[in-house]
């Protein structure tokens, strides 16, 4: 192993012991707590995660507690963190831990890797931090630190480059204390070797940094060009009946699986007439079938539609614009309330019961706009 990397590991561990932040998941080596924290920290800022982690661990303190919990309760505790597939995978993993491993997180790499949602990074984080095994956990922070320190000018998202960095980190872990060095690498990337304007004057390993010596700290790491983000326009309906509104549950599989939303249609190409899609979706709810594109939509009782609000949300590779239409001038002949066709699955949700359902953030934004009123209503989604 390159002796400069050995010195790097020794210096970095010493720095970490002095400079590390006091984070709640660093006060334990419980592998379940480490797994929960690392799952939450994926694509989410530390400051955001801390209160969620504390509430989650209080509610589900062991793998068995999480495995036995109702999925909706788990998603509700996750509400606002986003990337809800993480929560579903975490619960599914704990069900396996309960049923096959006696309620204990396995320390063997093959058994841990077999759990739902455990990718290479999470595997390395749990094995190194919780079990002190020399298994690399290479995330964006570690890629950035290593590419700069070693002066790697190839894109770090090339598989060959990432594998080399993983090998270098694995070798470093064998020369030090894995749980300390893994966290030290992450901490250096988070606090000092930041994506923009790295704080090189405060870096404990700046003397050996190739990027600093070559004046490349603002250039490295390099990455492959990003794919163009996909865009969708979501046409949703705000259908009320007294103090309730009609909502539907998304399919269990796929984006935002199992969460609640307004009845909607997701369009890859924003058409000229969003109102047509609102009418078509409304007709489907009323009469049980959906018109074909371009077909004249049967006018249900002379209803007209009004565009009432709009909200946007960015997923990892997808941008959503949700446009909400409300049927107006609906003729409730004889005072009869609007009825939904019996083959449509969903529920009338009372305004006071919104917090009992799990809503994606974009629909939380929509509902806040639609339900004007008291502070209580505006805080329905607060954790």
Wavefront OBJ file of the C-alpha trace (Angstrom):
o trace
v 0.000 0.000 0.000
v 1.140 3.512 -0.773
v 2.710 4.855 2.417
v 1.136 8.268 1.774
v -2.296 6.673 2.152
v -1.175 4.978 5.361
v -0.081 8.333 6.758
v -3.319 9.858 5.492
v -5.338 7.297 7.486
v -3.380 7.860 10.695
v -3.619 11.654 10.500
v -7.295 11.578 9.604
v -8.259 9.367 12.535
v -6.483 11.706 14.954
v -8.265 14.713 13.439
v -11.649 13.018 13.673
v -11.286 12.283 17.360
v -10.774 16.046 17.932
v -13.152 17.579 15.411
v -16.107 15.255 14.941
v -19.660 16.487 15.423
v -21.706 15.062 18.266
v -24.446 13.285 16.307
v -26.959 10.955 17.999
v -26.040 7.891 15.939
v -22.389 8.332 16.905
v -23.211 7.637 20.526
v -23.823 3.953 19.836
v -22.403 1.011 17.930
v -25.799 -0.707 17.747
v -25.943 -2.008 14.143
v -29.706 -1.375 13.930
v -29.256 2.280 14.939
v -26.399 2.628 12.464
v -28.506 1.095 9.696
v -31.441 3.413 10.436
v -29.215 6.496 10.421
v -27.356 5.542 7.250
v -30.639 4.819 5.475
v -32.052 8.197 6.474
v -28.857 10.022 5.525
v -29.002 8.849 1.911
v -29.603 12.019 -0.151
v -30.731 13.897 2.970
v -28.919 16.535 5.038
v -27.723 15.718 8.555
v -29.662 18.637 10.067
v -32.874 17.296 8.564
v -32.253 13.719 9.643
v -31.506 14.296 13.344
v -35.092 14.876 14.610
v -36.479 12.154 12.345
v -33.879 9.679 13.580
v -34.600 10.459 17.224
v -38.365 10.077 16.798
v -37.990 6.938 14.710
v -35.707 5.231 17.229
v -38.029 6.146 20.073
v -40.998 4.663 18.197
v -39.177 1.613 16.779
v -36.224 0.980 19.152
v -35.318 -2.515 17.874
v -35.469 -4.445 14.601
v -38.442 -6.424 15.886
v -40.393 -3.278 16.758
v -39.951 -2.065 13.185
v -40.674 -5.459 11.637
v -43.938 -5.770 13.607
v -45.104 -2.224 12.843
v -47.845 -1.352 10.377
v -46.383 -0.051 7.110
v -48.548 3.064 7.219
v -47.212 3.868 10.706
v -43.651 3.562 9.418
v -44.358 5.781 6.415
v -46.045 8.317 8.674
v -42.901 8.531 10.836
v -40.918 9.000 7.608
v -43.253 11.666 6.247
v -41.280 14.681 5.032
v -37.960 12.841 4.578
v -38.809 11.804 1.034
v -37.484 8.823 -0.941
v -40.051 6.622 0.792
v -38.710 3.460 -0.811
v -35.973 3.667 1.835
v -38.538 3.259 4.610
v -40.247 0.349 2.878
v -36.942 -1.436 2.302
v -35.856 -0.823 5.886
v -39.038 -2.373 7.258
v -38.781 -5.305 4.827
v -35.171 -5.854 5.906
v -36.156 -5.938 9.560
v -38.839 -8.504 8.790
v -36.080 -10.737 7.409
v -33.925 -9.984 10.458
v -36.813 -10.963 12.738
v -37.689 -14.128 10.850
v -34.237 -15.447 9.886
v -31.700 -13.857 12.224
v -33.393 -13.898 15.629
v -33.995 -10.144 15.595
v -30.296 -9.274 15.345
v -28.608 -7.498 12.431
v -26.204 -10.040 10.874
v -22.487 -9.279 10.916
v -21.634 -11.538 7.983
v -21.321 -9.583 4.715
v -23.252 -12.135 2.643
v -26.176 -12.201 5.086
v -26.275 -8.432 5.457
v -26.021 -7.909 1.689
v -29.044 -10.169 1.179
v -31.363 -7.860 3.142
v -33.743 -5.638 1.108
v -32.337 -2.200 0.337
v -28.743 -2.966 1.353
v -26.455 -1.659 -1.367
v -22.636 -1.497 -1.377
v -22.440 1.773 0.559
v -24.900 0.795 3.310
v -23.240 -2.611 3.584
v -19.845 -1.007 4.131
v -21.175 1.590 6.566
v -22.832 -0.975 8.836
v -19.955 -3.475 8.689
v -17.278 -0.857 9.369
v -19.058 1.437 11.838
v -21.157 -1.081 13.775
v -18.961 -4.202 13.518
v -15.542 -2.539 13.028
v -14.811 -4.622 9.937
v -12.483 -3.241 7.218
v -15.237 -2.961 4.604
v -15.281 0.282 2.554
v -18.293 2.610 2.569
v -17.782 4.919 -0.390
v -20.343 7.692 -0.832
v -20.108 11.070 -2.550
v -18.111 12.569 0.308
v -15.521 9.773 0.195
v -15.252 9.881 -3.599
v -14.586 13.609 -3.416
v -11.976 13.344 -0.648
v -10.112 10.490 -2.296
v -10.203 11.932 -5.810
v -8.706 15.189 -4.550
v -6.151 13.659 -2.222
v -4.961 11.194 -4.869
v -5.330 13.653 -7.764
v -7.647 11.383 -9.768
v -8.595 13.249 -12.946
v -10.875 10.585 -14.409
v -14.598 10.817 -13.649
v -15.273 9.264 -10.261
v -18.534 7.722 -11.463
v -16.652 5.459 -13.854
v -16.942 1.936 -12.373
v -13.189 1.352 -12.706
v -12.378 4.550 -10.776
v -14.880 3.813 -8.026
v -13.533 0.267 -7.650
v -9.980 1.616 -7.293
v -11.089 4.077 -4.611
v -12.927 1.278 -2.806
v -9.742 -0.833 -2.860
v -7.670 2.066 -1.504
v -10.177 2.738 1.280
v -10.320 -0.970 2.161
v -6.546 -1.035 2.518
v -6.604 2.059 4.725
v -9.226 0.493 6.960
v -6.945 -2.494 7.536
v -4.246 -0.123 8.841
v -6.519 1.716 11.272
v -9.748 1.461 13.235
v -12.475 0.902 10.638
v -15.341 2.497 12.548
v -13.264 5.614 13.198
v -11.706 5.968 9.753
v -14.978 5.388 7.876
v -16.650 8.193 9.781
v -13.557 10.380 9.536
v -13.605 10.213 5.734
v -17.286 11.156 5.697
v -16.726 13.963 8.188
v -13.816 15.430 6.262
v -15.965 15.542 3.126
v -18.894 17.083 4.968
v -17.028 19.752 6.947
v -13.757 20.540 5.143
v -13.396 18.954 1.689
v -16.733 20.341 0.560
v -18.012 20.333 -3.047
v -17.507 24.076 -3.440
v -14.882 26.265 -1.791
v -13.131 23.512 0.176
v -11.571 24.757 3.417
v -8.046 23.600 2.597
v -6.476 25.783 5.307
v -8.291 23.673 7.926
v -7.625 20.304 6.302
v -5.490 17.940 8.429
v -4.137 16.161 5.321
v -3.666 19.170 3.048
v 0.117 18.699 2.913
v -0.257 15.453 0.970
v -3.216 16.469 -1.205
v -2.430 16.148 -4.912
v -5.333 18.352 -5.998
v -4.144 21.189 -3.767
v -0.569 20.841 -5.014
v -1.732 20.988 -8.641
v -4.342 23.706 -8.151
v -7.202 21.326 -8.988
v -9.398 21.527 -5.893
v -12.071 23.452 -7.803
v -11.932 20.974 -10.710
v -11.969 17.622 -8.920
v -13.818 15.401 -8.683
v -14.838 15.117 -12.307
v -18.079 13.357 -13.217
v -19.678 12.005 -16.346
v -22.311 14.248 -17.964
v -25.698 13.897 -16.292
v -28.628 12.496 -18.156
v -31.395 14.960 -18.940
v -34.065 14.966 -16.236
v -37.457 13.653 -17.236
v -40.396 16.009 -16.784
v -44.013 15.164 -16.095
v -47.130 17.257 -15.761
v -49.564 15.787 -13.245
v -53.199 16.772 -13.688
v -55.004 16.297 -10.380
v -58.594 16.808 -9.249
v -59.908 18.581 -6.152
v -63.325 16.989 -5.622
v -65.033 17.990 -2.395
v -68.187 16.872 -0.682
v -68.956 18.947 2.379
v -65.890 18.897 4.628
v -64.304 15.976 2.763
v -62.399 15.426 -0.475
v -61.808 12.382 -2.643
v -58.336 10.789 -2.462
v -56.731 7.670 -3.863
v -53.872 5.430 -2.827
v -50.955 4.962 -5.207
v -49.929 1.407 -6.203
v -47.656 -0.313 -3.703
v -44.874 -0.644 -6.272
v -43.222 2.274 -8.026
v -42.796 5.954 -7.253
v -44.329 7.007 -3.900
v -45.693 3.485 -3.478
v -48.691 3.103 -1.175
v -48.991 6.816 -0.395
v -52.132 8.916 -0.823
v -52.817 11.573 -3.428
v -55.574 13.403 -5.205
v -56.982 11.508 -8.221
v -54.562 12.326 -11.016
v -53.017 11.437 -14.348
v -49.255 11.717 -14.994
v -48.304 13.016 -18.448
v -44.812 12.805 -19.948
v -45.568 15.520 -22.482
v -47.546 18.493 -21.205
v -50.408 18.797 -23.698
v -52.002 22.027 -24.799
v -55.240 21.217 -23.015
v -54.719 20.059 -19.447
v -58.412 20.618 -18.856
v -59.284 17.762 -21.225
v -57.333 15.373 -18.993
v -59.083 16.788 -15.925
v -62.438 16.163 -17.588
v -61.404 12.661 -18.655
v -60.238 11.745 -15.146
v -63.436 13.153 -13.665
v -65.534 11.126 -16.117
v -63.600 7.997 -15.122
v -64.363 8.636 -11.470
v -68.039 9.278 -12.169
v -68.802 6.662 -14.817
v -66.099 4.014 -14.360
v -64.343 4.308 -17.725
v -61.740 6.631 -19.192
v -62.186 8.338 -22.597
v -59.527 7.852 -25.252
v -57.173 10.701 -26.141
v -59.005 13.166 -28.388
v -62.409 11.665 -27.696
v -65.136 14.110 -26.700
v -65.592 13.722 -22.960
v -69.153 13.206 -21.828
v -70.177 16.291 -19.912
v -71.232 15.123 -16.449
v -74.232 17.224 -15.507
v -72.845 20.338 -17.180
v -69.816 20.541 -14.892
v -67.153 23.166 -15.612
v -63.538 23.076 -14.398
v -61.387 25.700 -12.747
v -57.581 25.589 -12.368
v -57.172 26.103 -8.616
v -53.500 25.586 -7.717
v -50.116 24.315 -8.818
v -47.051 22.840 -7.108
v -43.689 21.483 -8.252
v -41.384 18.816 -6.887
v -38.000 17.432 -7.962
v -37.303 13.730 -7.550
v -33.885 12.214 -8.245
v -34.376 11.871 -12.008
v -37.827 13.376 -12.459
v -39.440 16.806 -12.194
v -43.131 17.040 -11.425
v -45.493 19.944 -11.968
v -48.842 19.185 -10.343
v -51.735 21.230 -11.736
v -55.009 20.895 -9.826
v -58.442 21.394 -11.351
v -61.713 21.557 -9.428
v -65.151 20.838 -10.870
v -67.396 23.853 -10.368
v -71.045 24.599 -11.054
v -71.795 20.954 -10.362
v -75.577 20.433 -10.419
v -76.433 18.316 -7.417
v -79.950 17.599 -8.596
v -82.360 17.196 -5.760
v -79.599 17.955 -3.289
v -77.877 14.583 -3.880
v -74.128 14.589 -3.129
v -71.586 13.782 -5.814
v -70.991 10.027 -6.052
v -67.895 8.151 -7.215
v -68.367 5.048 -9.395
v -68.223 1.902 -7.220
v -65.303 0.376 -9.155
v -63.050 3.324 -8.271
v -60.898 2.665 -5.203
v -60.299 5.548 -2.828
v -61.759 7.342 0.166
v -63.522 10.518 1.172
v -61.037 12.188 3.525
v -62.354 14.616 6.098
v -60.241 17.771 6.428
v -59.734 17.000 10.115
v -58.382 13.521 9.322
v -55.706 14.456 6.774
v -52.907 13.726 9.236
v -54.072 10.099 9.507
v -52.986 9.504 5.901
v -49.487 9.435 4.411
v -49.060 12.091 1.689
v -46.079 12.816 -0.580
v -44.564 16.216 0.058
v -45.846 17.655 -3.207
v -49.412 16.755 -2.245
v -48.861 18.202 1.207
v -47.981 21.458 -0.569
v -51.089 21.139 -2.722
v -53.371 20.476 0.225
v -51.961 23.403 2.170
v -52.880 25.636 -0.743
v -56.322 24.146 -1.157
v -57.367 24.092 2.471
v -57.278 27.684 3.553
v -57.872 28.073 7.245
v -56.559 27.712 10.718
v -53.038 27.197 12.020
v -54.112 23.708 12.983
v -54.861 22.875 9.368
v -51.564 24.351 8.218
v -49.684 22.163 10.691
v -51.390 18.907 9.756
v -48.220 17.485 8.221
v -45.731 18.647 10.869
v -43.733 15.940 12.619
l 1 2 3 4 5 6 7 8 9 10 11 12 13 14 15 16 17 18 19 20 21 22 23 24 25 26 27 28 29 30 31 32 33 34 35 36 37 38 39 40 41 42 43 44 45 46 47 48 49 50 51 52 53 54 55 56 57 58 59 60 61 62 63 64 65 66 67 68 69 70 71 72 73 74 75 76 77 78 79 80 81 82 83 84 85 86 87 88 89 90 91 92 93 94 95 96 97 98 99 100 101 102 103 104 105 106 107 108 109 110 111 112 113 114 115 116 117 118 119 120 121 122 123 124 125 126 127 128 129 130 131 132 133 134 135 136 137 138 139 140 141 142 143 144 145 146 147 148 149 150 151 152 153 154 155 156 157 158 159 160 161 162 163 164 165 166 167 168 169 170 171 172 173 174 175 176 177 178 179 180 181 182 183 184 185 186 187 188 189 190 191 192 193 194 195 196 197 198 199 200 201 202 203 204 205 206 207 208 209 210 211 212 213 214 215 216 217 218 219 220 221 222 223 224 225 226 227 228 229 230 231 232 233 234 235 236 237 238 239 240 241 242 243 244 245 246 247 248 249 250 251 252 253 254 255 256 257 258 259 260 261 262 263 264 265 266 267 268 269 270 271 272 273 274 275 276 277 278 279 280 281 282 283 284 285 286 287 288 289 290 291 292 293 294 295 296 297 298 299 300 301 302 303 304 305 306 307 308 309 310 311 312 313 314 315 316 317 318 319 320 321 322 323 324 325 326 327 328 329 330 331 332 333 334 335 336 337 338 339 340 341 342 343 344 345 346 347 348 349 350 351 352 353 354 355 356 357 358 359 360 361 362 363 364 365 366 367 368 369 370 371 372 373 374 375 376 377 378 379 380 381 382 383
